Every structure is written in C-alpha cells, then in structure tokens.
Amino acid sequence: MISIREYIEDDAEAVGKLIADTYARFNLAILSPEELKLGLGPFQHAWSQDEAHKQKIAEMIRSEWVFVAVDEGEIVGVLRGRKERLASLFVRDDHHRQGAASQLVKRFEQECQKYAPMVIRLSATVYAVPFYLQMGYKKSTGLRSGWSFDYHGLPIQPMRKVLQAD
C-alpha cells in the first residue's frame, strides 16, 4: 500500500536515484547522450559516492514542500513544490498508474488549499501532460521551449489549476 509522507534528508540518495532514472527515461528520452548529461545536471551523478555530488543532489531536492510516496519501505515517488508552484513530480516506472502520482499531487494540493483561492502553476513535459489533464490541470498556453539545468530547448507545456477556498 502506498503512503505519502514528508521528505527527510536521509531520503536524498534514494530520491536522487529515482529522479535521475525516471527523468532520463521518460522526460528526457528525446535527448542525445551529451544533451542528457546537460539536462540531468547534478542528477547525472546520482550513483556517485563522491560527497560533493551527494551534497549537491540533496541541495537540489530541497524545496518548500517535498513529499515522497513509499511502498513497502521503498521510496517510489517524489513531488517538490512551493505555494502556487508544482516544481517536479517523479514516480518509479513500476508504480506508474498505481496511484502514487495522484496521491502526491493531492497531498501537495492539500498544502496549497490552506492559501486558497489560488492558482497552482507547473511546466509539464510532453510525457506528463495527459496525467495532469486527468488531475484537473488545464493548458495555459501552447508548448514552449524550456530548460533543464544546462539544456535549453526542452518542450514543455505550461499548465495551471485554480483552487477554490473550501
């Protein structure tokens, strides 16, 4: 059974590997190997034992709100965000379509609901657009050219969802 909890610093290594694997496989799959390194930024070093790499990855994960999805003691998903902005969402491939992503988004929206009415914004990769549409997000403009670390030119879809006060 999947549960959602707040991220702790001890999660950094597992979360870093999850982000690196999932981001490369699903969101950056269109990139060449050279571009992929640029797009992954510090996450290209997720399996490194170098303390500087570990510290940089931990630093990159930090955000106002970070939640992890846990299944049988293993982290299978992560969401990073702050008030009005869902920054990133990654779920391990063997947990796609099992509720982890939607549970993470719902937990994030619960935090945002404390500040409603408000608009949550995000920049979805093309791969993630159908999921966010199912979660009630709307396309706010057409496709844009975005960036990921040192890679520029990643197709992104700006999206938004209006939260009303209870």
Helices and strands as residue ranges (DSSP letters): E 2-6, G 9-11, H 12-22, I 23-27, H 33-40, G 41-45, H 51-61, E 65-71, E 74-82, E 85-91, G 93-95, H 100-113, E 118-125, G 126-128, H 129-134, E 138-139, E 144-148, E 151-163
